[in-house]
Each structure stands twice: as C-alpha cells, then as structure tokens.
Amino acid sequence: MSQTIKIALLGAGTVGSGVVETLSMNADIITGRAGAAIEIKKVLVRDAKKYRPALEGLTLTDNFEEILNDPEIAVVVEVMGGRTPAKDYMMRAMAAGKHIVTANKDVIAEHLSELYAAADENGVDFLYEASVGGGIPIIKPLKECLTANRITEVMGVVNGTTNYMLTKMTEKHISYDAVLRRAQEKGYAEANPSADVDGLDAARKAAILASLAFDTVVGFKDVSVEGISHITEDDIEYGLNLGYVIKLLAVGRDTEDGLDIRVHPVFLPQTHPLGSVSGVFNAIFVRGNVIGDVMFYGRGAGSLPTASAVTSDIIEIVRDIVSGTTGRMKYKIGEKKKLCPLEKTKSSYYLRLVVADEPGVLGEIAATFGRADVSLKSVIQARRTEDGHAEIVAVTHVVPHAAASAAVKALEVLPVVREVRSLIRVADGREDTL
C-alpha cells in the first residue's frame, strides 16, 4: 500500500488537535481501513510562529492561499469554527477541486443547500458528521442508512452544556446560577454561555437534523427557540414528584400543519429513553415509518469524540479517492416545505402559579383555564410561600400552544394570581404530542 493522501487542517484548537492525535494514535488501523496512508501536510493557524506541542513536526501556516494553491492537498478539514472565514474557505476549496470535511454547525445550519450545490458542481465530497452530536453517528444514518424510511420525527438532547446543568440541578438540588458557575469552572460553559443556555447551539443542530430527516431546507431562523435560564430547582423538584425529568430537547416533526421544528425544555417521563441521558452525553431519537424507533447515544462533544467523527469522514473520502468514486453522492436537498406555526403545535403543559391563599381561588383558576379551552389533568396546591401566598402547580391535557398562551395571559391579569412563574411543556407519552 504505497499511496498517500495529503490533507490540510483549518484550525488547531480542541477538535483540530484531536484529529492530529487520532490520526497518529490509530495510524495503522486508519491506513488499513482507508486503503491509503493519510498525511497532514499543512495546518492553518492564526500565528504560525507560536509553539504548539500538540502539532510538533507538522507544517504550520497562517496563509490559506498556501493550502488552496497546493495541488498535493486533496482534502481540506475545516475545524476552525465560526461563520467567517470558514464558509468562504470551504467554498473556495471546493471550487479548487478539494474535498471538504467540517464540524461547523454554524455554517451548515445556514448554508447547507449552498454547500451541497458547490460540492455537486465541483464533483467533490462534502461531509459533516461531527456537526451534530460530536462523536455520535447521526448524519450518515439519516443520509444513507435510514433512507428507506419516511422520517416522521427526530428529537434529542444535543447540547452537553445544558444537559450537564439540568442533570446537576436535578441531582444536587442547586440553583441555575450555581450550576452555571460550576459548568464554567469545569470548562463545559463559556464565559458568555448564551449560545448554550439560550438554546441557540441546539437550534442550529435542530435545523441540520430536520433538513436531512425531512429532505428540505430548514434554516436556523426556522427554529422556535427557548432556553433554560428560567428553569428553577423548584420546577425540577415538582417535576420529579410528578414522575418527570427535565431536558432541553431539539424537536423536529412532520405534521399535517407543516414541519414543527423547536428547541425548548421538556418534562419527560422518567421512563422515557431520553430521560436517562445525563451529564454531557447526547442522544438523538429518530422515528421512521419502516424501522420504527431508533436512538443514537454517546459523547456529544470533546476533543477525541468529535475527532472520531471528523476522522471517519476523512477516511470515507480517502476511500473514494482510492477507488476513483469521488463525487458519487449527489448532494441535493428538497424544496422548502411549509412550517407549522408555533401556535398550532400541541403539548401538555406544566404551570406554576403564586396565588392568594383564600377560599375560591382554585375555582377561579379552573374557570380561567376553561375559558381558554384548556382542560386540566391535575392541580396541586403545593405549598405556602414566605409572604403568605400559595403556590399551585397545574398540568394540562394536550392543547394547542395558542390555548396555553391565552390561558397564561388570562391568569396574569386575574386578581387572585400574583405571578405565573413557569410554563413548561410536558411529554405525556403519546406519540403525536410533546
């Protein structure tokens, strides 16, 4: 086996250094499985003069043109992150006939169809397994292994930071602010954690998954997003008492009202497969009309788990180069499909209210729900507050989101209601609701 395929890395951070380590650690196995040796010829970094022990022996450059104009480099591996200049570098590399591997969810969530078109036009491979779920294989299963199915649902825990935080809030009974500080200290959350805790990272992954699952163009802006910053330890405790565990879920469904793509916290039954996904682990649940239900579980982030997915894409492209079959996969995606308005989505809901502690309050609240066409599954007067009010927890039957929102607005102006503290979706176990 004398053939060597040369690649370039764009970026040498957490993922890039993981790819270097993986290619070195498993060199013999990878060479045998790829059908050729893989050599990192150049690594694009911000400062080529800076000493980097993890890149010892590799050629560093801070000039992308050196990579673009090098005819020996067949594969460009983009692991620098961010939209700019990553997208431009990938487009230019494909135009130069170079294959692309990327982990960049930001670019893919906004420009997947454009990147597919460029790959098709230039007859190159474009792979992005690591963009969702870190080391979990989910992109290839959706693109290839499950293509005999009509996918009706894809949902999952796809952000390790928020899952770690919610897990610790559940296990340790600590506040959101305290657990966020702990996540930052451990390096799971950034100094500015907005992308994670506001659901933006999960929304980008939801857009990618929905595009593949439903064969259409779904962008980041098509996803309804709600984060976890309003979740309290009290909500989690009440949920546990009701038999639920809370998760931030990315949800995609193909409904009669259109594609329903959302990210938000959900109370799941403790017996639900996604309910046991804890810490920084991810899991993605897929429902197809032929296969039924399948779930993919594993480490959703980190240097080596993500590098595993990136390196597997490199191996697949090298196999294509060796066999002369590059560009065989035609990268096409269907036309834009109708989106389901948020108001028409359906779920059971958990509400926590602070009300006057006096006779007749429950009756007024029940009547208010009734006028909003919201029926109640259960109502619990949970406890008295320190200022002499009562806290009530209500769980509704499945209702449209518009009805739940109308009920909240009506409750907020009801004289006996001091505050509506929480509104959280509840998975009631039925297949058509969340």
Phi, psi and omega in degrees: 000097187257346185286138175234128178257127184260138183232166174231143175257132171257099182111141182223037178275218184302311183284316181301315178294328176294323177294317177301314181295318181296314181297328178281314185297321184245034187304313183296314180297315183295317179300316180296319182282330180278334182088005178197157174286149179244124182240129174278108183277321181214152177233123178276124179227167179289320182230104184290345181271347182287135181284129180229103183303325183292343182249020181306128177090352180265153178274120181257148176214151173250015182239108181300330182299330178298324179283315182300321186265008179268109184292342180283337182280115183263332185231131176251125183251107184268111178227030181272335178078171180078163182279319185241132001267019188303313182298315180299317179297318180294317180296316180293322179294318178296320178298333178273006176086017180261141179282154186237134165239133181216156173243017193272092181292330181298313180288316185295320182297336181257334192227027185301313183295324178294319178293320175301315182298320180294319179297317180295315182298323185262002177064037180241167177270143179224109186235147188209042182304323186282359183287340178226129172080013178056244182276358182284126175286114178221327181294310180296316175305319180290324182281332188230302190293331184252016186288349174283352185258153161268110181284126180254342182203139171219127179207157180182172171269107189238008177231113185291328181297309182291327179291322175299314183296313181293325177297314181291324176298325180286315185283322188256353180056049179243165187283165177301312183298319180294318182286330175296317177300319179296318178297322178292320179297325181276354180084008178280334180238144178284167175302320170255101189272011189305317183304324181275301190288337177271001175085006186290319177299313179296325180294322177296319178291325177298320179296318180295313181298317182293322178302316181284316184295324187249010174051057182206179177263111174240121180258168179305321183288348178276354185262126173283127191235134173218132183267200187245003189295341180270356181283132181245164176296333177294316178301315181297319180295316178298319179299316178300319179295333178270358179094020184242157170233145186259138178222148168273117184247143164265126187235131173227126180224144175260104185246170179293341178265003180120185179283128182252103185240118187216158167226127181189164174290147180220137167276115178258145170304141182299342178272353181292141181306324180284343181293336183266003179280113189238167177061220183272006179287153176242160172206142181232126184254130181233136176241123178239154185284351177252309185281336185087228184255134173225154179221139180246128190224141175167195180283123186269000181200181180108157185301300185285319177303315179291321177298329176303314180291318179299314183294325177297324176294319177301315180299318180298318179293319179298320176302317179296320179297314182298321183269359178070032184240023179297146180078009183291330178277116180277116188273089179235149179225147187292177179289162179298132179255159180296141177261144177281124178300145181304323183299334183268351178293152186236144179195163162275151184230145172257129176234140174239124186238148168251124188228167174294138181269082183208161181298147174087355183295315181300322179297317179295320180294315179300320179295323179294316175300317181300318180295336177269008181062037177244118178266147185258135175276320180203149175224128182233126170278102193285311183188168173270144178273170183295333182266015173091005175269176179245146176253130183239137175246127178236142174238126183270164164286177181294125181219159172296150180300325179301320180291319178296319179295319179296321178297318179298314180298321179292321179293323183297334180257002178287128185305327183277352181262121178274326183195140167261106189275329186212143169222110185228136179292151180232129172277119186265006177097346177280152187287335188259012183223148173197000000 
